[in-house]
Amino acid sequence: MSHPAEEAMEKPGTAPYVQEKRSRCRHCWEMFKPHLLVVLLLLALGLGIGMGAGLRNVNPPFGKRETMYLAFPGELLLRMLKMLILPLVVSSLVAGLAVLPSRASGQLGGRAVLYYLTTTLLAVILGIILVMTIQPGNRAGSLSRTGSTVTVNPVDQILDLVRNLFPDNLVGSTFQQTTTRTVMTTEYVVTGIRNATENGSTSEKIAYTIETIQTPTEGFMTIQKGGMNVLGLVMFSIALGVVLGGMGPAGQPLINFFNSLNDATMKLVTIVIWYSPIGIMFLIAAKVVSMDDPEVIVQQLGYYTLTVLTGLAIHGFIFLPLIYLVLVRKNPFKYIYGVLQALVTALGTASSSATLPVTFRCLEENNHVDKRVTRFVLPVGATINMDGTALYEAVAAIFIAQVNNLELDVGQIITISITATAASIGAAGIPQAGLVTMIIVLTAVGLPVKDIELIIAIDWFLDRFRTMVNVLGDSIGAGIVAHYSRKELADLDDSEHETQFPKHSPDDVISNGIQGRYGSINTGYSGEKTDSTTL
């Protein structure tokens, strides 16, 4: 025999039934709410591909202007994300390093750099093994050249990297970078040949035959090109944060300012990130519409694409999770799910720098990584840690050698591994920046630089996946560094707690009261022996 309340709860239309149904709906919503943005991003990704595939068949076909209109909502997303890079990088680095002692920040940086070098070199070795095994260059069809290449001197690239580390104008580095441009100049030498002389009483007339000699010479000039100098801003922010940390109370007002700026920027990131599904959908759709004939690309570069994607998949979803599992001893795929929003954003924007605000939010809110770690590791990682780019450059260099029927010896392969690791550090966190740094790798082993045009047709597609691996490498690195720095961070928390709430002996409490952050506490045993306790 059922209870009357239970019967009322099961009967539709009654108040208990409606309340129970609302409670269940509320419970389901609370469970689904944390995953809503991930579902929207994945849905936007699928809709973008479907929309682009459908618009490729319209008649008349989309031209450049129509494609630009289609990509406009995605362009707004990129502009908003890039707008937040400057305040986020500067404030996070300064605020993060200012609260760390010099020894702790040194240990934090050492662990991060060791992780970056290890994983990048591992990615390069993996790429070399795969490209030597699959031999995509020997299986490629008749390749066509698209686009154009620029002439880059490897030494100039390295010097420009150092120049950008130390910008001469901090304000200018927020919107421009230093680069060396090679120019060909022609010197004109004019010589005169005397032919005849006439002597007169008042003047001397001389006739000359003019001969011009042209001498072409190679010159160079250092210019400022558009684009934020993130490397210089990172260097300045690190230096400023370390200095402020050593100034004590005198630097506290400026530290408070950067902390407030960082918190305000993260709130702006939260607003922008809810627009990201719309932007990513239109970005993907515009790229699918503007791509060349997929069948031709698959015939020409199918094995090359397969080699790169296989390497990125093995490195991103086997090697990096395995490293995290061995070092941290936690479920790596649960951690990766926490940064899935950042990975989808990287896939849509093809820019690790533009994805940086989303990565911050994912690590701090979803994976609960210490802010003092993310504020240091993520900006530096987005600048110099490029696992996917390093793997891509190694595969591309050996692929070009195979296309030209060139046999590489062991020394050249080692040179490729070293230069690909070094060149990936100098790759800017912007779309298709790896094409420029790949010239360094090709030049180091004497491969034809112009053959980069062979792979430009598929680069936009592969660039999105290698950016996703770059962001994943930064995120896992932050988790590993936070795990191994937990003792230093805990000691720092204890020291800060003791500074705010110092320990007192019983004699001090009885005779003088406790002098705390809210004033003194009279315990009732001082001079007047009152029974009241005053704050």
N, C-alpha and C positions, 0 to 999 in steps of 0.2 A: 504494500500500500504506500503510494508516494505521498510526500508532504505537499500541502497546498501551495507553499512557496515555490517548490520545484515545478509543480504543474503550471503555475503562473509564468515561470521563467521559460518554460518550453512552449507556451501558447503565444503565437504571433499577435502583435498589436498591444500587448500588455506592457506596462512600464518596466518591469524587471527584464522582459525579453529584449526590449529596445536598449536598455542600459547594458545588458550583457553583450549584445551585438556590437554596440559602440566600443565597449571595452576590448573586444577581440580585434576590431578594426584598428583601434589605437595601438594595440600590441603589435599587430602586423606592420603597421606603419613605422613604429619605433625600430623594428628589426630591419626594415627595408631602407630606412632613411639614410644610414651611413653609406649604403652602396648605391644610392640614387645617381650620384654624379658619374660613377664608373659606368653604370648602365647607359646613361645618356651619352657618354663619350663613345662607347662601343657602338651604340645605335647610330650616332652621327657618322662614325667611320663607315659603317655599312651603307647608310643612305648616301653618303658622298660618293662612294664608288658606284652605286647604282645610278645616281643622278648623272654622273659624268659619263658612264657607259651609254645611258639613254640619249644624252645630248650629243653624242658623237654621230648619231644617225639622223639628226635633223637636217632638213633641206630648206634653205641653203645652210651649209655648215658654219659653225662658229668661227669668226675671224678673231684677230687679236683684240679688237675693241670689245667684242661681246664676251670674250674670255676674261678680260680685265673687269668688266662689270660683274661677271659671275664670281670672281675672286674677291670682290670688294668687302663683303662681310668678314672674310678671313684676313684680309689686309688690316682691317680695324683691330682684330684680335692681336696680330703681330705687333702693331703699333702700340697698343696698350701694354702688352707684355714688355716690349723693349723700353717703354717709358719708365717702367718700374725697376729696370736693371740697375741704373745708377744709384738711386737712393738705397736700394736693397743691398747691393754689394758693399758700398761704403759704410753704411750704418751697421751692417751685420759684422763686418770684419773689425771695425773700430770698437764697437760695443763688446764683441766677443773676446778680443785679445786684451782689452783694457782691464777686464776683471780677472785675467789669468796672470799668475806670477810668471816671470821670465822663464823659469825652469819648466813650469807646466806647459807653457806655450811652445817651448822648444821641443819637449817630448811629444806633444800633440803634432807639431809639424813634421818631426822626424818619422813618426809612425805613418802619417799620411803620405809623405813622399816615398817611403819604402813600399807602401802598398801600390801607389801609382806606378812606380818603375817596374815592380814585379808583374802586375797584371798587364801592363802595356807590352812588356817583353814577351809574356806568355801568349798574348794575342798575336803578336808578330810571328812567333815560332809556329803557332797553330796555322796561320794563314799560309806560311811557306810550305808546311807539310801537305796541306790540302791541295795547293796549286801544283806542287810537284807530283802529287798522286793522280789527280783528276786530269791534268794536262789540258786545260780549257783552250789554250792558244793553239794547240795542234788539232783541235776538233772544231774550231771556229769556221764559219762559212766565209764567203766573200764580204769583207768588212767595208763599210762606207764611212767616210770622215764627215763629221758634223762639228760646227762651231769653229773656234780658233784658239790658239794658245798664245801665251805671252812669253817673252824672253825674260828669264829670271836667273840671276847669278846666285849660286848657293851661298857664297861668302857674303854677298849683299843681304841676303835673307837673314843670315845669322846676326849680322851687324844691326839690321833693322829691329830684330827681336830685342837686342840689348838696348838700342835707342828707345824703343817703346817702353822698356822697363823703367826708364828714368826720363819721363817727359819733361821738356823744358817749359811747358805751359800747362798747368794743371787744368785750367778752364778749357783750353783747347783740346785736351785729351778726352773730354767728355763727348766730343763729336768728330774727332779726326785722329788719324794715325800717321806715323812717319814711315815713308817708303822710299827706296832708292830706285830711280828710273834711269835706265841706260839709254843714251841718245847718241845719234850719229851726226857729227858736225863736219862741215867742209870748210877748210881754210883756203883762202884765195891769196896767192903770192903774185904780186905784180912786179915785173922786171922790165927795165928799159934798155934798149940796145941803140947805141949812138950810130947814126948813119952818115951824117954830113955836117960840115961846119962852114959857116960863112962869116968872115970877119969884115966888119964895116967900121967906119969912123965913129959911129954913134952907138951901135948895138952888135951883139953876137947872136946869130940865129942858129939853133941846134934842132935837128929833126930826130925823133925817136920812133922806134917800132915797139908797140906795147905787146907783151906776152903774158898771159894769165896761166898759172899753174894751180890746179885743184888738188888738194890733199885731203882725202876723207880720214877723219880720226874718230875714235870711240871715246865718248865722254859720259859723265854721269851727273845726276843732280838729285838732291834730297828734297822731296816734296811732301806736302801734307794731303792725304786723301781722306775722303769721307768714311766714317765708321768710328764707333766708340773704341778708344784704346783701353780695353778692359784690363790688360796686363799692367799698364802703368797705374791705373786706379787701384788695382789690387796691391801693388807694391807700396804705394803711398799710404793706403789704408792700414796695411800691416805695420808700417813704420809708425804711423800716428797712434795706432792702438797700443803698441808696445810702449811708446813714450808716455802716453796718458796713464797707463798702468803704473808707471814708476814715479808719477808726480804726486801721488797720494791725494789728500783732500783738495789740493789746488786744481787738480784735473777733474774732480767729480762733477762740476756743473756741465762740462763738455761731454762727459760720459753719459750723464742723464739725458742730455739733448739727443745723442745718437741712439740711446735706448728707446726714447719716445719716438724718434723718427723710424726706427725699425718696427716698433709695434704698429704705428700708423700705416706704414707701407704694407705690412702683412694684412691689415684690415682691407686695404685697397685690393690686395691680391685675392682675398676671399670674394670680393665683389666681381672682379674680372673673371675669375675661374668659372663662375656660373654662366658666363657668356661663351665660354670656350667650346661647348658642343656645336653651337651655331657656326662659329668661325671655322672650326676644323672641318665641318661638313662641306662648306663652300670652298675651302682651300683644296681639299682632296678632289672635289668635283671639277674644279678648274684645271688641276694638274692632269686628271684623266682625259679631259676634253682636249688639252693642248699636246698630249703626247703623240709621238709618231706611230706609225702602223705597228701594233704589238706583234703581229705575226712575223714581220721582217726582223724586229729586234730579237725575238726569241730564236729565229733561225741563225742570226749572226752572233748573238751574245748570250745564248741560252746557257751554255756550260759555264761561262764566266760568271753569270748571275747566280747560277746554282752553287758555284764554289764559294762566292762571297757570302751568300745567305746561309749556307751550311756552316761556314766558319763563325759567323755572327751568332747563329743559334747555339752552336756548341759552347762558345765562350760565354754567351749571356745566360744560358739556361742550364748549363752543366758545370763549367769551370767556376764561374763566380758564385753560384749557390753552394758548390762543394767547398770552396774556400770559406764562405760564411759559416757553413755547417761545422767544419773542422775547427775553426778559430773561436766561434761564438757558442757553438753547440746548441743552437736553436733552429727551429723550422725556417729554412730560407724562403720557401715559397709563400708562407704567411707574411713574411717581411716584404717580399716582392709585391704581393697583392696590395700592401699598404701604399706602394708608390705607383700603382697601376695608372692613376690619373696622370702622373707626370710622364709615364711611358707613352700613353696615348697622345698626350700633348706634344711630346717630342716627335712622334710619328707624323703628326699633322703639320707641325711648324718647321721641322728639319733644322732646328736651332737649339743647342743645349743652353745657350745664354738666355734665349727667350723663354725656355722651360724652367729656368732657375727659380722664379717666384713660386711656381707650382710645386717644384721639388722641395723647397723649404716647408711649404704647408703640409705636404704629405709626410715628411719625416718627423716633423715636430708634433703634428696633431694625430696622425694615424699610427706611426711607429714609436712615438714618444722618445725620440732621440734627444739627448741633452742639447739645449740651444747653444751652449758654449762650444759644442763640437760642430754643429751644423753651420754656425756663423763663420767658422774658420775653414772647414773642410769643403763645403759646397762651392763657395766662390772661387777658391783656388782650384778645385777639381774641375769646375766648368771651364777653366782657362787652360789647364795643362794636362788634364787626364782624359785622353782620347783613345780608349781601347779599340773601339770600332773603326776609327779613322786609321790607326796604325795597322790593323789587320787588312783593311781595304787597300792601303798603299802598298803593302808587301805583295798582296795578290795581284794588283794591277801591274806592278813593275815586272814581275816574272811572266805574267800573261803577255805583256808587250814583247818581252824577249822571245817567248815561244812563237808569237805571230811572225816575228822576223827571223825565225830559225836560228836563233843565237843560243849557244850552249853557255850556261853560267857555271863557273867553277865555284869551289867552296868559299874562296876568299870573297868573291862577288856576292854570294848569298849572305855571308856574314855582314858584309858592308850594307846590304839591303836591310837586314834586321836592325843594325845599329842606326842607320839614317832614318828608317821608317819610325823607329822609336823616338828619335830626336825631333824629326819633322812634325810628328803628331803633337808634340808639346807646343810648337809654334803655330798650330792651326787655330784660327779664330773660331769661336763658337757660333758661326753663322752658316747659312746654307752653302754647300759645295765649296767650302774653304779648303778641303783636302785636295782639290785639283791643283791649287797653287803650290802647296807644300810638296805634292808628289813630284814636282819638277826637280826638287832637291834630290830625291831618291833616284830618279832616272839619270840625272847628271852624274851622280856619284859612281855609277857603274857603267857609264858610257852608253846608255840606251837613248834612242832618238826621242827627243822631247815632243816633237810634233805628233807622235803616235798617241798622245793623250786624246786627240780628236776621235780616235776609234771607239772610246768608251764613254764619250760625253752623252751619247743618246740614252744610255741607261743610268747615268750617274744620279739624276734627280730622284730616281726610284730607290737606289741603294743608299743614297744619302740619308733617307728617312730611317732606315733600319740601323745604320751605323750610329746615327744620333741617338736612337733609342738605347743601344748598347752603351754608348758613352754616359748617358744619364743613369742607367742601371749601375754601371761601375762606380759612379760618384756616390750613389745612394748606398750601395753595399759597403763602400769604403767608409762612409760616415758611421754606419752601424758597427763596423769592426773597430774603428778608432775609438768610438764611444765606449765599447766594451773593454778595451785594454786601457782606457784612461779613467775608468770609473774610480779607481783608488785615489788618484790625484784629485779628481773632482770632489770626491767625498771628503778628503782631507781639507780641501778648500772650503767646502760648506761648513765643516766643523770649526775651522778657524774664524770664518765670518760670524758664525753663531756665538762663539766665545767673545768676539769683539763687541757684538751688540748686547749680549747678556753675560757679562763677566761673572765669574764665580766669586763668592764672598765667604769669609770665615764666619763662624757663629759669633765671635767677639765683635766683628764689624757690624753684624746685623743687630746685636743687642745694644751696642754703644752708639752707633751712628745712623742706623736705619740703612735701607738699600737705596742707592742713587741709580735709578734706571732711566730708560728712555722717556718715561712719562713723569719724571720728577722723583722726589724722595718719598719713602714710605716710613712713617714713624711707627715703630712697633709697640709703643706704650711703655718702654723701659728707659726712655731718655729723661732728661732733667726734670720735667714737671710730673712725671709718672701718671700721665693721663691714660684712661682706658680706651680712648678713641684711637682709631687708625686712620690717618689722613693721607690722601693722595695729593 
